[in-house]
């Protein structure tokens, strides 16, 4: 009993950056889930329950020209088949032009409510007067997830993330899904509810990874058109440069039947990305170059084929969940 209590406290403290409630931390550790999983997705997508289904998803589209160029190239080469756009960024016109020639492209909205870079900050789409709990004195989102979670008003949050979706739609892009930058919308139940509500209102699938589903309970049932993705893969802190490609190849070899998502952060190790990510190696210029090189390699595409991986998109999932 004592060991269990100590383990819970350790997990709770270790994830202070993600200030979830102690109750949620306990449910995550004990793997308690009070909902029925979505049944029959593979078959509705035209596959069998034993097939390995994979979304290869690039985050942060629009963040920089470097990110845009690398992501577009990876899409063309088949290294990724999905991406999500940050509506608060400077380089959306490039995304708009690319999407104009790609009807049906699998682009979602990467809902952004936090800042992490030293010299590159995002502001709310909503006027500062209507998003005071989300931003600082100069209208920039708070730095770090903890400040956001502790200060964000759910009502203001709902208007802001809807405004982000609306901005992408005004570009002529039809979003296929929504997800959360830095996972900021996953921590607090009230914020997570807003995230789900906005997705359902817009008839967009919401990205819900394993662990976040600990929020669901008898008093907060999982909506029927929400899918929890249990197998999420992403390069983590501490991965050595020489092990980067092997990590991705081993991920593909180890895929399990059912739906998985591989998340990558693409870009080039160029002056633009170096300036943006100064003193921030995680998801910085070198990281993004390594991700790009890995997923666009011949070996990566060969691994997908050899392991009989079936690529699926959020657009296909959207049709199953909302268009039928």
C-alpha positions in Angstrom: 0.0 0.0 0.0 2.8 2.4 1.0 4.6 1.7 -2.3 1.5 2.4 -4.3 1.0 5.7 -2.5 4.6 6.7 -3.0 4.3 5.8 -6.7 1.3 8.0 -7.1 3.0 11.0 -5.4 6.1 10.4 -7.6 4.1 10.4 -10.8 2.1 13.5 -9.7 5.2 15.5 -8.8 7.2 14.3 -11.9 4.5 15.8 -14.1 4.2 19.1 -12.4 4.7 20.8 -15.8 1.4 19.2 -16.7 -0.7 20.1 -13.6 -3.4 17.5 -13.7 -5.5 16.9 -10.6 -4.3 14.3 -8.1 -7.4 12.2 -8.9 -6.5 12.1 -12.6 -2.9 11.2 -11.7 -4.2 8.3 -9.7 -6.5 7.1 -12.5 -3.7 7.3 -15.0 -1.4 5.2 -12.7 -4.1 2.7 -11.9 -5.2 2.6 -15.5 -8.9 3.2 -14.5 -11.2 3.8 -17.5 -14.9 4.2 -17.3 -16.0 4.2 -20.9 -16.7 1.9 -23.8 -14.1 2.1 -26.6 -15.1 2.9 -30.2 -15.8 -0.4 -31.9 -15.3 -1.3 -35.6 -13.2 1.6 -36.8 -10.8 -0.5 -38.9 -13.6 -2.2 -40.7 -15.4 1.1 -41.3 -12.2 2.4 -42.8 -12.1 -0.6 -45.2 -9.5 -2.7 -43.3 -9.6 -5.7 -41.0 -9.3 -5.6 -37.2 -5.8 -7.2 -37.5 -4.4 -4.6 -39.8 -1.7 -2.2 -38.7 -3.3 1.3 -39.3 -1.0 4.3 -39.0 -1.4 8.1 -39.3 2.0 9.7 -39.8 1.4 13.2 -38.5 3.5 16.4 -38.8 2.8 19.0 -36.2 3.4 22.8 -36.3 2.6 23.6 -40.0 2.8 27.4 -40.5 5.4 27.9 -37.7 8.2 28.8 -40.1 9.1 28.6 -43.8 11.6 25.9 -42.8 8.8 23.9 -41.3 6.4 24.4 -44.2 9.0 23.5 -46.9 10.1 20.3 -45.1 6.5 19.3 -44.4 5.4 19.8 -47.9 8.4 17.8 -49.2 7.6 15.0 -46.8 4.0 14.9 -47.9 5.1 14.7 -51.5 7.5 11.8 -50.7 5.1 9.9 -48.6 7.0 10.4 -45.4 3.9 11.8 -43.7 0.3 11.7 -44.7 -1.2 14.2 -42.3 -0.4 17.5 -40.6 -1.9 20.2 -38.5 -1.7 24.0 -38.8 -1.0 26.6 -36.2 -3.4 29.5 -36.9 -1.4 32.0 -34.9 1.7 31.9 -37.0 3.2 34.2 -39.7 3.5 31.8 -42.6 0.0 30.6 -43.4 -0.1 32.0 -46.9 2.4 29.3 -47.9 0.1 26.6 -46.4 -2.9 28.1 -48.2 -1.1 28.1 -51.6 0.0 24.5 -51.1 -3.5 23.3 -50.1 -5.2 25.1 -53.1 -3.5 22.5 -55.4 -4.2 19.6 -53.0 -8.0 19.0 -52.7 -8.7 16.6 -49.9 -5.3 17.2 -48.2 -5.3 15.9 -44.6 -4.7 19.2 -42.7 -6.1 19.7 -39.2 -5.8 22.6 -36.7 -3.0 22.5 -34.2 -4.8 24.4 -31.4 -2.2 26.7 -29.8 -2.6 28.4 -26.4 0.9 28.4 -25.0 4.4 29.7 -25.9 7.7 28.0 -25.5 10.3 29.8 -27.7 12.5 32.6 -26.3 12.3 35.0 -29.3 9.2 33.8 -31.1 5.8 34.3 -29.4 2.3 33.7 -30.5 -0.7 35.9 -29.7 -4.4 35.1 -29.4 -6.7 35.4 -32.4 -9.3 36.9 -30.2 -8.8 40.5 -29.1 -6.8 40.7 -25.9 -9.8 42.2 -24.1 -11.7 39.0 -24.8 -8.9 36.6 -23.9 -7.4 38.2 -20.7 -7.0 34.9 -18.9 -5.1 33.3 -21.8 -2.5 36.0 -22.4 0.0 38.3 -20.7 0.0 42.1 -20.7 1.2 42.4 -24.3 -1.3 39.8 -25.6 1.0 36.9 -25.9 0.0 33.4 -24.7 1.6 32.4 -21.3 4.9 30.6 -21.5 4.5 27.1 -20.3 1.6 24.8 -19.8 1.3 25.3 -16.1 0.5 29.0 -16.3 -2.1 28.3 -19.0 -3.8 25.5 -17.0 -4.0 27.6 -13.8 -5.2 30.8 -15.4 -7.3 30.0 -18.5 -11.0 30.6 -18.3 -13.0 27.9 -20.2 -15.3 30.4 -21.7 -12.5 32.5 -23.2 -10.7 29.4 -24.2 -13.7 28.1 -26.2 -13.9 31.4 -28.2 -10.2 31.4 -28.9 -9.9 27.8 -30.2 -13.1 28.4 -32.3 -11.5 31.5 -33.7 -8.4 29.5 -34.7 -10.5 27.0 -36.5 -12.4 29.8 -38.3 -9.2 31.4 -39.4 -8.0 28.2 -41.1 -11.4 27.8 -42.8 -11.2 31.3 -44.1 -8.0 30.3 -45.9 -10.1 27.9 -47.9 -8.8 24.9 -46.1 -11.3 22.3 -44.8 -9.9 21.0 -41.5 -10.0 17.2 -41.0 -9.3 17.2 -37.3 -8.0 19.2 -34.3 -5.2 18.5 -31.8 -3.4 20.3 -29.0 0.0 22.0 -29.2 2.1 20.8 -26.3 -0.9 18.8 -25.0 -2.0 21.9 -23.1 -5.7 21.2 -23.6 -5.4 17.7 -22.1 -4.5 18.6 -18.5 -7.5 20.1 -16.9 -10.9 18.5 -17.2 -12.7 21.8 -17.9 -10.3 22.6 -20.7 -10.5 19.1 -22.1 -14.3 19.4 -22.2 -14.1 22.6 -24.2 -11.8 20.9 -26.6 -14.2 18.0 -27.2 -17.2 20.3 -27.4 -15.6 22.5 -30.1 -14.6 19.4 -32.1 -18.1 18.0 -32.0 -19.7 21.4 -32.8 -17.4 21.6 -35.9 -17.8 17.9 -36.8 -14.1 17.4 -36.5 -12.4 14.4 -34.9 -10.3 15.3 -31.8 -6.9 13.8 -31.1 -7.2 12.0 -27.7 -4.1 9.9 -26.8 -4.0 7.2 -24.2 -3.7 8.6 -20.7 -5.9 11.6 -21.4 -8.8 9.2 -21.4 -8.5 9.1 -17.6 -10.7 12.2 -17.6 -13.7 10.2 -18.7 -15.9 8.9 -16.0 -19.6 8.2 -15.2 -20.1 11.9 -14.7 -18.1 12.8 -17.8 -18.8 10.1 -20.4 -16.8 9.8 -23.5 -18.7 11.1 -26.5 -19.6 8.3 -29.0 -17.7 10.0 -31.8 -14.4 10.3 -30.0 -11.7 7.8 -30.6 -8.9 7.2 -28.1 -5.6 6.4 -29.8 -3.8 4.0 -27.5 -0.6 3.7 -29.5 1.2 7.0 -29.9 4.9 7.3 -31.0 7.1 10.3 -31.0 10.8 11.0 -30.6 11.5 11.9 -26.9 14.1 13.9 -25.1 17.4 12.1 -24.6 17.3 10.3 -28.0 20.8 10.4 -29.4 21.4 11.7 -32.8 22.9 8.5 -34.1 19.9 6.5 -32.9 17.3 8.7 -34.6 16.7 6.7 -37.8 16.7 3.4 -35.9 14.1 4.7 -33.5 11.7 5.3 -36.4 12.5 2.0 -38.2 12.0 0.1 -34.9 8.7 1.9 -34.3 7.4 0.8 -37.7 8.6 -2.8 -37.1 6.9 -2.8 -33.6 3.5 -1.5 -34.7 0.5 -3.4 -33.3 -2.8 -4.2 -35.0 -5.3 -1.3 -34.7 -4.9 2.5 -35.0 -1.6 4.2 -34.1 -0.2 7.7 -34.7 3.4 8.6 -35.3 4.0 12.3 -34.5 6.9 14.1 -36.1 8.2 17.7 -36.0 9.7 18.6 -39.4 11.9 21.4 -40.5 15.5 22.1 -41.6 18.6 22.9 -39.6 18.8 26.3 -41.2 19.3 29.9 -40.0 15.5 30.6 -39.6 14.8 27.6 -37.5 18.0 28.1 -35.4 17.0 31.6 -34.6 13.5 30.5 -33.6 14.7 27.6 -31.4 17.7 29.3 -29.7 18.5 27.7 -26.4 15.7 25.2 -27.0 17.1 22.0 -28.5 13.9 20.0 -27.9 11.9 20.2 -31.2 14.5 22.7 -32.4 16.4 23.0 -35.7 18.5 19.9 -35.4 15.6 17.8 -34.1 13.4 18.8 -37.0 16.2 18.1 -39.5 16.6 14.6 -38.1 12.9 13.9 -38.1 12.7 15.1 -41.7 15.6 12.9 -42.8 14.2 9.9 -41.0 10.7 9.9 -42.5 11.8 10.8 -46.0 14.4 8.1 -46.2 14.1 5.1 -48.5 14.6 2.8 -45.5 11.5 4.3 -43.8 9.2 3.9 -46.7 10.6 0.4 -47.2 9.8 -0.4 -43.6 6.2 0.7 -44.1 5.9 -1.7 -47.0 7.7 -4.6 -45.5 5.6 -4.5 -42.3 2.4 -4.2 -44.3 1.4 -0.9 -42.7 -1.8 0.7 -43.9 -1.7 4.5 -43.9 -5.0 6.1 -42.9 -5.9 9.7 -42.5 -7.9 11.9 -40.2 -10.0 12.8 -43.2 -11.1 9.2 -43.6 -11.8 9.0 -39.8 -13.9 12.2 -40.1 -16.1 10.6 -42.7 -16.7 7.6 -40.5 -17.5 9.7 -37.4 -19.4 12.6 -38.8 -20.3 12.2 -42.5 -22.3 8.9 -42.3 
